[in-house]
Amino acid sequence: MDKRHFLLALAATLTLPSLPALADAPVRPFPPNAKRGKMTPGYAPDITMDGKPRQLSPAARIVSDENMTVTPGSLREKDITVNYTEDMNGYIDRVWILTRAEARLPAPDAR
C-alpha cells in the first residue's frame, strides 16, 4: 500500500464514524426577526401562510430543506413548515423550508 492509499484509508476511517452526527447537524442560522408558519404555495406570487392569503415579494427567495433555492411553481406540498421574513411592505421576502430537526426547535422569534 503506497502512502496515498494509506492516507485515503485513514481519512475514511476518521470521517465515517462522524457521518451519523451530520444527520443531526446544527440548524441553519435564521435571522432573529424570522417567523414560523405553514405555507401552501399557489400561483406566484400568491401563497397561503397559516391559512391567510399572502404574497411573495418580487425578489423573494425560497430555500429548500437541502439549502437550495427553489421556485414557487416547483412546490406541490401543502402546509410546509417554514421560517420566513417580511419586507417593509408586508410581503414575504425570504422563506426557508425546514427540516424535521429544525421544525422541532422553537421559532427564532420565540427564542
C-alpha positions in Angstrom: 0.0 0.0 0.0 1.5 3.3 -1.0 1.4 6.5 1.0 -1.6 7.9 -0.9 -3.8 4.9 -0.4 -2.9 4.8 3.3 -3.8 8.5 3.7 -7.1 7.9 1.9 -7.9 4.9 4.1 -7.0 6.9 7.2 -9.2 9.8 6.2 -12.1 7.5 5.5 -11.7 5.8 8.9 -11.7 9.1 10.7 -14.6 10.6 8.9 -17.1 7.7 8.6 -17.9 7.4 12.3 -18.8 11.1 12.3 -21.3 10.8 9.4 -24.3 9.9 11.6 -23.6 13.0 13.6 -24.0 15.0 10.4 -27.6 13.8 10.1 -28.3 15.7 13.3 -26.3 18.6 12.0 -26.8 22.0 13.6 -29.7 24.0 12.2 -29.1 26.8 9.7 -28.8 30.3 11.2 -32.0 32.2 10.7 -32.4 35.9 11.3 -33.9 36.9 14.7 -36.9 38.5 13.0 -37.9 35.3 11.2 -41.4 33.9 11.9 -42.6 30.3 11.8 -45.6 29.3 9.7 -47.3 26.7 7.5 -47.0 27.7 3.8 -49.1 26.4 0.9 -47.9 27.6 -2.4 -50.3 28.9 -5.0 -49.9 30.7 -8.3 -46.9 33.0 -7.9 -46.8 35.4 -6.2 -49.8 34.2 -4.2 -49.3 31.8 -1.3 -51.2 30.9 1.8 -49.4 31.4 5.2 -51.2 29.9 8.2 -54.5 29.8 6.3 -54.3 33.5 5.3 -53.7 34.7 1.7 -50.3 36.4 1.4 -47.9 37.4 -1.4 -44.3 36.9 -2.1 -42.2 40.0 -2.8 -40.9 40.4 -6.4 -37.4 39.4 -5.2 -38.5 36.6 -2.8 -36.2 33.7 -2.3 -37.3 30.2 -1.2 -34.6 27.9 0.2 -35.4 24.2 0.4 -34.6 21.9 3.3 -31.5 20.9 1.4 -30.4 24.6 1.3 -31.0 25.0 -2.4 -33.1 27.8 -4.0 -36.4 26.6 -5.4 -39.2 28.3 -7.3 -42.7 28.6 -6.0 -44.0 26.7 -9.0 -41.9 23.6 -8.1 -43.5 23.2 -4.7 -46.6 21.0 -4.7 -46.9 20.1 -1.0 -49.5 21.7 1.4 -48.8 23.1 4.8 -45.0 23.2 4.5 -43.4 24.2 7.8 -41.2 27.2 7.1 -39.4 30.2 8.6 -40.0 33.4 6.8 -39.3 37.1 6.9 -41.3 40.1 5.7 -40.2 43.2 3.9 -41.2 46.7 5.0 -44.4 46.5 2.8 -45.6 43.2 4.4 -44.6 41.0 1.5 -42.8 37.7 2.3 -39.3 38.1 1.0 -37.4 35.1 2.4 -38.6 31.6 3.1 -36.7 28.6 4.5 -38.3 25.2 4.2 -37.5 23.5 7.5 -36.0 20.0 8.1 -37.7 17.9 10.7 -35.0 18.7 13.2 -35.4 22.5 12.6 -39.2 22.2 12.8 -38.8 20.7 16.3 -36.9 23.7 17.6 -38.7 26.9 18.7 -39.2 29.6 16.1 -36.4 32.3 16.0 -38.9 35.0 17.2 -39.9 32.8 20.1 -36.4 32.4 21.5 
